[in-house]
Amino acid sequence: MSGELVKVETVSGLLEAEILRGLLEAAGVMVELSHEAALSVYSLGVGRMARVDLMVRAEQEDLAREVIQAYRSGSLETPDTPA
């Protein structure tokens, strides 16, 4: 297992980053957010300050991209989703 991190997504704002982090972690993907410290101090960013990169371990990249794609397309199934 390598510790190399790869960027799987860039979002605009900490709120969306936290939503995606929660979804990814629920799927078993470890997530690091870039600029997390700066955004937590200022709590609001604009332009480049609002960008947050979601970083995952290289071996979890494919799964992370699948989860994000399912979320973006509206096809993500969660335990709370009725069958």
Contact map, one row per residue, 1 for C-alpha under 8 A:
11100000000000000000000000000000000000000000000000000000001000000000000000000000000
11110000000000000000000000000000000000000000000000000000111000000000000000000000000
11111000000000000000000000000000000000000000000000000000110000000000000000000000000
01111100000000000000000000000000000000000000000000000000110000000000000000000000000
00111110000000000000000000000000000000000000000000000011110000000000000000000000000
00011111000000000000000000000000000000000000000000000011110010000000000000000000000
00001111110000000000000000000000000000000000000000001111000000000000000000000000000
00000111110000000000000000000000000000000000000000001111000010011000000000000000000
00000011111000000000000000000000000000000000000000001110000000000000000000000000000
00000011111100000000000000000000000000000000000000111100000000000000000000000000000
00000000111111011000000000000000000000000000000000111100000000000000000000000000000
00000000011111011000000000000000000000000000000001110000000000000000000000000000000
00000000001111111000000000000000000000000001100001110000000000000000000000000000000
00000000001111111100000000000000000100100000000001010000000000000000000000000000000
00000000000011111110000000000000000000000000000000000000000000000000000000000000000
00000000001111111111000000000000000000000000000000000000000000000000000000000000000
00000000001111111111100000000000100000000000000000011100000000000000000000000000000
00000000000001111111110000000000000000000000000000000000000000000000000000000000000
00000000000000111111111000000000000000000000000000000000000000000000000000000000000
00000000000000011111111100000000000000000000000000000000000000000001000000000000000
00000000000000001111111110000010000000000000000000000100000000000000000000000000000
00000000000000000111111111000000000000000000000000000000000000000000000000000000000
00000000000000000011111111100000000000000000000000000000000000000010000000000000000
00000000000000000001111111111110000000000000000000000000000000010011000000000000000
00000000000000000000111111111110000000000000000000000000000000000000000000000000000
00000000000000000000011111111000000000000000000000000000000000000000000000000000000
00000000000000000000001111111000000000000000000000000000000000000010000000000000000
00000000000000000000000111111100000000000000000000000000000000000000000000000000000
00000000000000000000000111111110000000000000000000000001000100110000000000000000000
00000000000000000000000110011111000000000000000000000001100000000000000000000000000
00000000000000000000100110001111100000000000000000000111100000000000000000000000000
00000000000000000000000000000111110000000000000000000111000000000000000000000000000
00000000000000001000000000000011111100000000000000011110000000000000000000000000000
00000000000000000000000000000001111100000000000000011110000000000000000000000000000
00000000000000000000000000000000111111100000000000111000000000000000000000000000000
00000000000001000000000000000000111111110000000000010000000000000000000000000000000
00000000000000000000000000000000001111111000000000000000000000000000000000000000000
00000000000000000000000000000000001111111110000000000000000000000000000000000000000
00000000000001000000000000000000001111111111100011000000000000000000000000000000000
00000000000000000000000000000000000111111110000000000000000000000000000000000000000
00000000000000000000000000000000000011111110000000000000000000000000000000000000000
00000000000000000000000000000000000001111111100000000000000000000000000000000000000
00000000000000000000000000000000000001111111100000000000000000000000000000000000000
00000000000010000000000000000000000000100111110001000000000000000000000000000000000
00000000000010000000000000000000000000100111111111100000000000000000000000000000000
00000000000000000000000000000000000000000001111111000000000000000000000000000000000
00000000000000000000000000000000000000000000111111100000000000000000000000000000000
00000000000000000000000000000000000000000000111111100000000000000000000000000000000
00000000000000000000000000000000000000100000111111100000000000000000000000000000000
00000000000111000000000000000000000000100001111111110000000000000000000000000000000
00000000011110000000000000000000001000000000101111111000000000000000000000000000000
00000000011111001000000000000000111100000000000001111100000000000000000000000000000
00000011111000001000000000000000111000000000000000111110000000000000000000000000000
00000011111000001000100000000011110000000000000000011111000000000000000000000000000
00001111100000000000000000000011110000000000000000001111100000000000000000000000000
00001111000000000000000000001111000000000000000000000111110110010000000000000000000
01111100000000000000000000000110000000000000000000000011111110000000000000000000000
01111100000000000000000000000000000000000000000000000001111110000000000000000000000
11000000000000000000000000000000000000000000000000000000111111000000000000000000000
00000000000000000000000000001000000000000000000000000001111111110000000000000000000
00000101000000000000000000000000000000000000000000000001111111111000000000000000000
00000000000000000000000000000000000000000000000000000000001111111100000000000000000
00000000000000000000000000001000000000000000000000000000000111111110000000000000000
00000001000000000000000100001000000000000000000000000001000111111111000000000000000
00000001000000000000000000000000000000000000000000000000000011111111100000000000000
00000000000000000000000000000000000000000000000000000000000001111111110000000000000
00000000000000000000001100100000000000000000000000000000000000111111111000010000000
00000000000000000001000100000000000000000000000000000000000000011111111100000000000
00000000000000000000000000000000000000000000000000000000000000001111111110000000000
00000000000000000000000000000000000000000000000000000000000000000111111111110000000
00000000000000000000000000000000000000000000000000000000000000000011111111110000000
00000000000000000000000000000000000000000000000000000000000000000001111111100000000
00000000000000000000000000000000000000000000000000000000000000000000111111110000000
00000000000000000000000000000000000000000000000000000000000000000000011111110000000
00000000000000000000000000000000000000000000000000000000000000000000011111111000000
00000000000000000000000000000000000000000000000000000000000000000010011011111100000
00000000000000000000000000000000000000000000000000000000000000000000000000111110100
00000000000000000000000000000000000000000000000000000000000000000000000000011111100
00000000000000000000000000000000000000000000000000000000000000000000000000001111110
00000000000000000000000000000000000000000000000000000000000000000000000000000111110
00000000000000000000000000000000000000000000000000000000000000000000000000001111111
00000000000000000000000000000000000000000000000000000000000000000000000000000011111
00000000000000000000000000000000000000000000000000000000000000000000000000000000111
